[in-house]
Amino acid sequence: MPAIAPPVRNPRVQVTRRLPSAVATRMATLFDVVANPDDHAWSRDELAAAMADCDVLVPAVTDTIDAALIDAAPDRLRMIANYGAGVNHIDLTAARARRILVTNTPGVLTEDTADMVMALILMVPRRLAEGEKLVRSGEWKGWSPGGMLGHRIGGKALGIVGMGRIGQAVARRARAFGLSIHYHNRHRLPAVVEAELGATWHDDLDAMLGAIDLLTIHTPRNADSENLIDARRIALLRRHVYLINASRGGIVDEEALVDALEGGRLAGAGLDVWAHEPAIDPRLLALPNVVMTPHMGSATLEGRIAMGEKVITNIRVWADGHRPPDQVLDGLR
């Protein structure tokens, strides 16, 4: 494969968040690294200053790298090596216009995120978070036949929106718990994969929503998926349905979700992501049938180290003048 740029000796790398020590140490031995030692989320001015003084920016999901920031960056900035798989916080069109290469870290978080989703699928119908809070409150009076009754998930229908790596990993886990698998995806999976997962494809998302007992979201956040699950589609879900979202905030219309939960038109929700993180609608905080976790679907040490190794590999390959393996945007084409 031809080189995409002349080699860059000892590139200056600005890292916007504190990385696991093993990753940070290795990165510092390979590049001229400027780190964020106190791990605060950088302001817009801090991001602009960093982008003005590096060859490579390593942002995270907390950093909004919009067109204005990219347009203001000097020509020295030639690569954005994202620490994470999702890149909806980076304006890829602006990066392409400036011939800035963008990479990400796909694949390494699949199993961790699928585990988290399966945990939420269990927690919400079985009311596990409510039970844990009851025990800690000191108000639990002991076992009773009608105490803390939830719902079993075996025999229920799980709808998956987005059947990529994570969606398929969730399907494998869910099938082992006795759930039937339904999915909506832009493209139908090969028949052999459908057979392995016991999955039924729905070309029409609306039709699938009316036929399931649990819904989980696994599509990237982009212009097509913004508020994909809106008030109209939430109304298609039956009242006993539980909604799980550990993908990206903004794919589910939070206002419509709150209205449905408060009005008893949904049984509950498990949420690991939010439209305006870290801000959370206080009405959600007040609902006992909502399990909330702090965007920790990928939060394993093993996964975060693997993410860092991918970032390092992408930078090293680019610095040697070659096309990095996890390229999202080819700014030279």
N, C-alpha and C positions, 0 to 999 in steps of 0.2 A: 504494500500500500504506500503511495507516495507521501512524502513529508508535506505537512500543511503549513509549516512555518519554520524559519531558521531556529536552530537550537538556542535555548536561553540558559546561560550559565548562572547558577545560583539565583533563581528567581525570587523576588521579594513577594512574600505571601502574607496577606492580612487575613486573620481569622477572627470572625466576629463574636464567637462564643467560646467558652472554655470547653476543651475537648478532653476525653479520658486521658489520663496521664501517659499511658502507653502510646497512644496516638500522638499526643503533643510532643513527647520526647523524640519519637522517631521522626516526626515532621521537622523538628528543630535541627536534627542532624543532617537533613537533606536539603533544606531550603533556608533562606533568610526570612525567618518567621517573626511577625509582629502579632502578639496574642492579646486577648482580652482577659486580664488576670482576675478581675472581680466578677466576671460573667454577667454583667448587667446588659440588658437589651440596648443596643446602641441607638442613639437618636439619629434623626435624618442628617444633621450636621456631622455627626461622628462617622456615619457611613460615607458621606461625601468626602470627608477628609481622608478616610482609609482608601477609598477608590482613587483618590488623586495621588497616592503614594505607594502603588504596588503594581506588580505584573499580574498577580492572581488574587482574586477575592474569594474567600471561603465563607459564604453566608449560610445561615440556617433559616428554618421556617419562620422565625421571629423577625426576619429582616425583609422589608418590602423594597425590592430593587426595581423601581419604576423607570419609566422612560426618561423622566427629567434627570434622575441621578445618572443614568447611563449616558445620556447626551452630554452631561456636564463633565464626565470623566475624561482625563487626557488619553492620548493614544497609547500611552504606556500600558494601560489596563487592557489585557488581551485575553483573559480567561476568567470565567466565573465557575469555580469548582464547588457546586452546591453540596452541603453536608445534609443529605436527605434525598429521598426519591422524588417527592413532589416538587414541582417547579412553578406552581401557580403564583408564587410571590415574586417571580422574576419576569420582567417584560421581555419575552423572547423576540418579539418583533423588533424592538429597539436594539437588542443585542445583535441581531442579524444585521441591521442597518449599519451598526458600528463595527462589524466584522469581529465581534467578541465571541469566543468559543464558550459554550455552556455545557457542563457535564453534571451528572447526578450519581446517585448510589442505588441503583435498582437491585432487587432480588434478595438482598441480605436481611431484609426485615419481614419477609413473607411469613415465616413460621411464628415469629414473636407476635405479629399483629393478629394473625389468625387465632392464636391462643387467647389473646385479649378479647377478641370478638366472641369466642366460644364462652369465655368466662361471663361476659355480659349477657349472652343468650341464656345462660343458666341463672345468673343472679336476679334478673328482673322478674321473670315469671315465678320463680321460687321465693322471691322476697328476701333474699339473703342479706342484702344491705339493711333492710328494715329490722330483720332479726338480730343482726350484730349490734345495731344501735339500741335495741330493746334490752339486750343483755348488759351492755355498758351503762345504760341508764339506771340500773338497779331496780327497775320496776317489773321485771319478769316474775311472774307468780308460779312458774312451773308449767309442766306439760299439761295440755288439755286437748280433747278431741277436735275442737274447733279453733285451736290456737295457730296463728300465723299460716293459715292455709294459702297456698299458692296454686300453681298449675304445672302439671308435668309437661315436658316438651316432646317426649316420645310419641310418635304417631301424628305429630303436627306437621304442617307444611311451611318450609322456610323459603322465602323469596330473596334472591340475591340480585342486586342491581350492580352489574359490572363483574364479569367472570374472567378476570385476569388471574395473575399468580395468586393474589390474596383471596379473591373470591373462590377459586378452586380449592385452596388450602382450607378455607372455612367449610366448604361443601364436604370435604373428606372427613373433617371432624364431626360435622353435624350428622352425617349419615351414620356414623358409629353410635350416635345417641338416638337413633331411630327416627330422625326427621326425614321427610321426603323433600327433595331438592328441586326448586324451580328457579329459573334465572332469566333475566333480560340482559342482553348484550348487543352491541352494535352488530357483531358477527356471530353466527352460530358456531359452537364448538364442533370439532370433528366427532363423528359418530362414536369412535372408540373412546374418546374422553367422556362423552355423555354417558356411555355405558358404564365406564369405570365409576363415575360419580353418581349414577342413577339419577341424572339430571334431566329435567324437562325444560326445553327452550320456549320462551314466550316472545314472539316478535312484537307484540303489543304490550307495552309496559302497563297501561291502564287495565287491561284484562287480567294480567298477573296479580296486580294489587288487590283485586277483588276476590282472589282465590287462595290467599295465604293466611297463615296464622302469626308468622313473625317475618319482619323485613329487616335486611341488613344492607348497608350501602358500601360499595367498593369501586366506585368510579372516580377518576381524577376530577378535581375542581377546575373547570374552565368555563368559557362563555356558554357552551352547550349544556353544562350541568348545573349552572348557577340556579338555585331554587328549583331544582328538578322535581323534588318532592314538595310541591306547593300546597296551598289550601285545597285546590281542586282535587289533587291526587290523594292527599290525606283523607279527604272525604270518601274516597273509593275504598279505603281500608275498613274492614269490619271492626266493630267496637272492641272486640276481644284481642286485637292485634297489638303486638309489642314491636316497637321500632328501635333498631340498633344503628348507631353511627359512630364508627371509629375511623372514618376516611378523612373528610375535611369538613369543617364548618362552612355553611353557606350552600351546601348541596341540598340540605333540608331547610325550608323556610322556618326559622325559629319562632317567629310570631305566630304562624299558623299552627306549629306544633304545640306551643303553649296553649293556644286557644282550644285545641282538640283535647289536650290532656286535662285542662281545667274543666272542660265541658263534659268529660266522661265519654268522649268519642274515640278515645284510644285507651288501651289497658295500661300502658306504661312505656317507658323508654330507657335505653341505656346509651349514654352519651360520653364519648371520650374527646370530642372536638366541638368547637364553638365558632360561631360566625365572627365574633369580635374578641378573640382571646387576648388577654386572660379575663376580660369582662364576661360575666354570665348573667343572664336575665334573672333578677331576684325572684320572679314568679316560679322559675324552675327549681330554685333552691328550696322553695316552700312545699314542693310536691313530694309526697312520700313514695310515689310509684315511679320515680325517676332515679336511676343510678348514675352518678356523675364521677368521672375520673379525670385527672388533669393532663390530658393529651399524652398518655403514657403507653400507647399501644406498642411502640417500638422500644420501650424503656427497659432493655436488658443490657448488661455490661457487654455481653458477647456481641449483641447486635450493634451497639454504638462503636465498638472497636472495629468491627467489620466495615461499618460505614466509613470510618476514618481511613482504613486501609485502602478502600476504593478511592477516596479523595486523593490520597498520596499517589496511588498508581496512576490516576488520571493526570495529575500534575507532572509526574516524572516522565510519562510517555510524551506529553505535550512539550515539556522542556527539552526533550531529546529531538524534537522536530517531527513527531509522528502524530497520527490521529489517536486520541485517547479512546479507550474501550467503551466508556459510558457517555458518549457524546449525545447531547440532546439537540443541539443546534449547531449546524455547520455554517459558521459566519463567513466562510470564504467562498460559499457556493452561490 
